[in-house]
Amino acid sequence: MKIYKLLLTSMFFMLLSVNLFAQDKEMTKEEWQNEINRLTERKVALTSELNTLKAEVANLKKMRDGLKAYDDCMNELYAMLGGTKADVDNFRKQLAALTSKIDAQQVPKTDRQAELNAMKKNKISALPEFFDKVQNQLQRKLDAWMEAPKEISYTVVKGDHLWGIAKKKEHYANPFAWPIIYKANRDQIKNPDLIFPKQNFKIPNLTEEEKAKYDKIRRNYKPAPPTQTQKPAAAK
């Protein structure tokens, strides 16, 4: 409507300017006719432009009336993927949880890869909101994740004991976790108080449960008098 008013206003001022011009200057019949012809042509052009704009507005209104509501379009899209809005919301929550696990490098890495593979197979991952993150970003993070080996080996030297081996920063940094080393090497260790130089021990990684267990033991530990302290003997 604003466009219509603008065009009509232009035509009004154009005719008004002619009258004012005619009043200020005496025109010949030929000059008057030429001005009338020019203005008539201008009026025809403006009328044509106005009709074109009206047609475009009518077409836009028709298109608008034919458009579906946003929610209806999204529901149709979800249905094409074999899901519902609730399924998409649940997928979004699962993706957020998996992202947190991968960012924190929550072991085992194989479990995180399995979770991601399952999400990749879900058709909902094809939605623009999820596609790049599921198919590319998280996989790159997993590929760059250098997981520590499940176990390392350690050769006993003179003066070593299981307590001290477990206490090493490159192992558990917690002496109370020494039973893990003992259990992993029962084929060589008959008595935890008797280990010997040149023995080659397996040092397995602690599970999250084991780590929490021995961290709690360390926090709650109250040292006994020196004569009563018990820990595995040193290698001789």
Helices and strands as residue ranges (DSSP letters): H 2-24, H 29-66, H 70-80, H 85-103, H 109-121, G 123-126, H 131-132, I 133-137, H 138-144, E 151-155, H 162-167, G 175-177, H 178-184, E 200-204, H 208-220, G 226-228
